[in-house]
Amino acid sequence: MDMGIRGKTAIVCASSKGLGRGCAFSLAREGVNLVITARGREALEKTADEIRAATGVKVSTVVGDITTEAGRALVLAACPNPDILVNNAGGPPPGDFRNWTRDIWIAALDANMLTPIELIKATLDGMIARKFGRIVNITSSSVKAPIEILGLSNGARSGLTGFVAGIARKTVAHNVTINNLLPGSFDTDRIRATVEAQAKTRGLSVEAVRKERMAQCPAGRFGDPAEFGDACAYLCSAQASYVTGQNFLIDGGSYPGTY
């Protein structure tokens, strides 16, 4: 299916690895030119080279921390008028809420709520004026089914979800949609680090813990960032103009509810 976005330009945040990388690749395969950003130059340039070689699209890189005002300014200077915005940032650490200070809470809100809102604010009016825009926020399955030790993520990402619900019904009349993708367990550096930490704590092999974690998912595996990226590409497509304000859970069936 031709998704009707060839020649468009996208900002994809935190896209040198993991789910952001998957989204960047899928958009590039549809002919979308990219501005990708991450904190680490080596991994970012490697990803950019791989995307160029595989797809032939134009890829610009911006090294910086998207969760900071300076990092956002660099990205917006490189691409002030994107057609597509994919918001993404690493999740805050797990822990006990009793140990979280105000500063820790503010850092989580800055990264996973306020940064996407700032980028939406900076790009939305241009999309409306051009009568095309697709905004996808990568949040978490914890928005749908809160995880006790991920209270920082539960709170910050739920705040973003509420904000999006309030504006996505206003922008769709201008062919500008805003949706959220909620990943479960995907085969990324983050989950590999979690598995390694659990293996060390429990005195088990990494492979044993990995198999145990995968068995907990009805799909019997971790998700592939490439399939997550393809879901993102669909939400950015011309065909998805009637989809807005939605929360798409991609978790291999782990969420046990009907709704």
N, C-alpha and C positions, 0 to 999 in steps of 0.2 A: 504494500500500500504506500503510495506517495503521500507523505504527511503534510505536504504543502508549506514547508518551512525552509526550503532550500534558499540560501542566500541571506537568511536572517542572521542576526548576531546575538550571542548569548554570553552573559556572565555566569560562570559556574564557580561557586565559592568552595574552598577547601577541597580542591579537585585533583591533587597530585596522587592521591591514593583512595582506596575504598569506594564508598558509595558515590562520592563526588566525581571520582574518576570514571566510574561506570556511567554516570549521567553525561559527562563530557563526551565520552566515546559514542554513546548512542545518538546524541544530538549531531555530532560530527558526521556520522554515517548517513544522516538525513540531509547533509549539505549545509549545516549551520556553522558559521564562523564563530570562533570562541575567544573569549578572554578568560583565562583560568588563573586561579590564585591559590597560594598556599604559603606557609612560613618557610619551608625548606626549599632552597633553590635547586639542589641536585635532583630531587625526586620530581619537582615541578617541570624542570626542563626535559627530563627523561620522558615524562608523560606527554609533554607537548610534541616532542620528536616522534613518539610512537603514533600519536593521533595524526600528525601530518603525513607520516609515511603510509598509514593505513587508509586515509580518507582524502587527502589532498586539500583539506580546508585550511583556511588561514587561522593560525592559533597564536595569540599573544599571551605572554606570561607576565604576571605581576607578583613579585615576592613581597609578602607582608602578612600581617595578622589582621584578618577581616573583622575581628571582634574589637579592634581599636579604631578610633576616629582617623588616625593617620593611615591605617591599612585600607579603610573604606575610601578615603580620599584618593589614594593611588589607583584603586580599581576604577573609580568613577572618572578619574582623569583620563584613563586609558579607554574607557567606554562609557561616555556620559549618556548615551541614548540606546540602551540595549532593547531588543525586541523580546528577549527572554531573560529571566532572572531565576537562577536556582540558588536558593539560600541554603547554606550548610555550614555547620561548625561542630567541632568535637564536643561530645557531651561532658558535663561536669562529673567529678568523681563520685563514687558511691560513698556511703557512710551513715552515721547516726545523726539525726537532726539536732540532737543535743550538743553536738560538737561544732555546729556551723555558726560562725559569727556573721554579723551583718556584712562584712567585707566579702565573705565567701558567697553569701546569697547575691550580693550585687554583681559579683563576677559571673555567676551563673545566669543571672538575668541579662547582663550585658551581652553575653555570648549567644544565648539561645532564645532570647525574646527581643531585646532592644536592637541588636544588630540587624536582624531581618527587617524589623520595622523601619529602621533608618534607611536601609537600602530600598525598601518599597517606597518610602516617602520620596527618595531622591529620583526614582525612575518612573513612577506610576503616571504622572501627568503627561510625560512625553509619550508613553504608550497610548494613553487615552487620545491625545492629539493625533496620533498616527493611525488610530483605529485598529491597532493590533498590539496585544501584549499577553504574555504567559508568565506567570510567577508560580514557582513550585518551591515549597518549603519542605526540607527534609527534617522531620521531627523525630518521633519515636513511637513504638508500640506502647510505651508507658503512658502515653496520652489516653489511650483506649483502656488499658489495663495497668494501673499504677503499680510500680515495683517498689516495695518498701524501702530498700536501701538506696534507691535512686530518687529520693525526695527532691533534690535540687533540679533534676531533669523533669520530674513530674510537674513541678510547679512552674518552672520557666517556660517549658514547651506548651503547657496547657494555657498559659497566659497568651502566648503567640496564637494558639488555636482560637481562643476567644476573640482576639483582635481581628484575625482574618475573617471570622464569621461575620463580623460587623461591617466589613467593607466590601467583601467579595460579591455581595448582591447588588452593590452600587456600580461596580466597574464593568460587570458583564454586558451591560447595555452598549458599551463602547468596544466590545470584542476584546476585553481585557479580563482574563480569568486568573483567579488565585486559588490554589489548591495545596493540600499537604499530603506528603507521602510518609507513612508510618512504618519504618522497618522493624522487623523482629531480629532474629539472629542471622546475620550475614557473615560470610567468610572474609573478614577484614582484619587488619592489624589489631583493632581494638578487641575483637573477640578472641583472637589468638593469644593476646597478652592476658586476657582474663582466664582462659583455659590453662595457660602456663602457670599463672599464680595459684589457681585452684589445685593443680597437680602438685605443686611444691608444698602447699599447705597440708594436703591430704596424704602426701607420700605415695602418690600414684604416678604412672607414666602420663605424659601429655596425650598420647594416643588413646589411653583408656578414658581419660576425662573428656576428650573430644567426642569419642563414640557415645559416651553417656549423655552428653549434652545434645547430640544430634538425635538420640533415641527419644528424648523428651518432646521432640517436635513431630507432629503427625506426618509431616513429609519425610521424616527420617534423615534429614540432612540440614546443613546450613544453606542459606540463600546465596546465590551467585550475584555479585555486584552488577554483572552485565544484564541480568534480567530485571534488576531494580532500575538500571539505566533505561531500559526499553520502556518500562512503565512511565518513567519521567518523560521520555520523548513523546509518548502518546499524549500526555497531558499538555505538552507544548505544541501539539499539532493543530492544524487548521480544523480538523475534524472534532476537536475537543472544545469547540467554542460554546457548547451548551452545558459544560461541566464547570461549576465554580463553587467555592466554599465547601469542598468535600475533603474528607479525611480517608485516604486509601491505605488500609492496613495490608502489609505484605509480610506475612510471618509464617507461611507454610502450614496454616491452620492452628497455630498455637493458642490463639484467643478462643476460649470455649463458649462464648456467647452467641446468641442468634442475631443480635443487632450490633 
